[in-house]
Amino acid sequence: MNPTPLLEKARQLRADFPILSQAHPSGRPLIYFDNAATAQKPRVVIERLSAFLATQNANIHRGVHWLSQEATHLYEKARETVQHFLGAASPEEIIFVRGATEGINLIAQGLRRAYFQPGDEIILSTLEHHANIVPWQLVAEELPLRLKPLPLTSAGAVDVSALPDFLSPRTRLIAITHTSNGLGTRTPIEEIVAFAKAHDIPVLLDACQSIVHEAIDVQKLPVDFLVFSGHKLYGPTGVGVVYMRHPWGRKLPPYQGGGDMIVRVTWEKTRYAPPPAKFEAGTPAIAEAIVLATAIHYITDTVGYDFIQAYEAYLTDLAEALLRDVPGLTLYGTARPRGPIWSFNIEGIHPHDLGTFLDSWGIAVRVGHHCNQPLMDALGVPATARLSLAFYNLPEELQTLQEALLAAVEFFHKPLPSLRHE
Ligand code: PMP
């Protein structure tokens, strides 16, 4: 493959991200490799937020005046953008929430009140983010429910061959991550969905780390629920999406009560609005939802998933080759297909020390448990360093990372000077 056209496009796109041209306080160029935590924002997103607040801001759904109608129109258009982005059948299936965490809590509490029975079971996986564990534990404590995490293969992917053994007559949901935020490995979700459909079990897909790297169409991948957060998809914080396949939105009760989610309130009884309004109590993140639509248009129309896939595949090969050349480095989870996210440790260096050392080189990586403590337990480590890439990262940044890692090995392995005076 000739990477030159890909590199040219990556360099052009990178210029859309003002934050990336800043220098780190050390004077070195800033190298941002913490994209799985949150992505940087292109200028169109920053400017759209500012323009909305400067010229179009009003509360939605409740006003007869011009600005309110304009804001309502934009908010509902944003919902349609998300609908088409995911291939959803109708805007009714798209619910704006604060983020993936709130989305999973909304679904978990809805299922708890309208679907689960005591003793039911949920299949998850060892890769889950805490956001796809703790909401189920909250429900499990009350009912009770049993949570059954699928194991991993030795290469760090979800072991789907274990699925038949995990199935029982009480299995009522499979809630699973698409791409691991800790290891980058991609769950064989097509197989899991086919298995679930064959046994009439609904599937919730945590698409936080996959939708950034691959297009998802809920007609081709017929999950029942899907969540993602706007801020990882180059949009603002404070907004995320729940896709809820019809008729789940009709079956589940509201998550919160308040304004905008009702048809009629009386002291005796309140009738709820149909979905999605039923799940959007109170004033939502209006500006953020509208700007999320701008981010989605930027990704699909300006960047393009074909480019993202091709360029990130190139970066993936390069990153793995460079990391493998660092003495004492252990890569956790090498399975393919994968997203451009890697966890690693270097022998004799605590990941927090490594993170601080890399920061002194202007390199931002995440260190810690990555909200993946059960995964860390399975790997037998308390923490890792995590490299996560976006389409604006460049090969020379990966070269600098390798140089910095080699320097870290030398620095941390240098014998301490003797303190004893002869
Ligand atoms: N799931 C996965 C796989 C994630 O990576 C994250 C964010 N790290 C979440 C869920 C939670 O997202 P948020 O904090 O934006 O709600």
Boltz pocket constraint, residues with backbone or C-beta under 6 A from the ligand:
constraints:
  - pocket:
      binder: B
      contacts: [[A, 36], [A, 37], [A, 98], [A, 99], [A, 100], [A, 101], [A, 102], [A, 129], [A, 131], [A, 132], [A, 177], [A, 179], [A, 180], [A, 181], [A, 206], [A, 208], [A, 209], [A, 229], [A, 370], [A, 371]]
      max_distance: 6.0
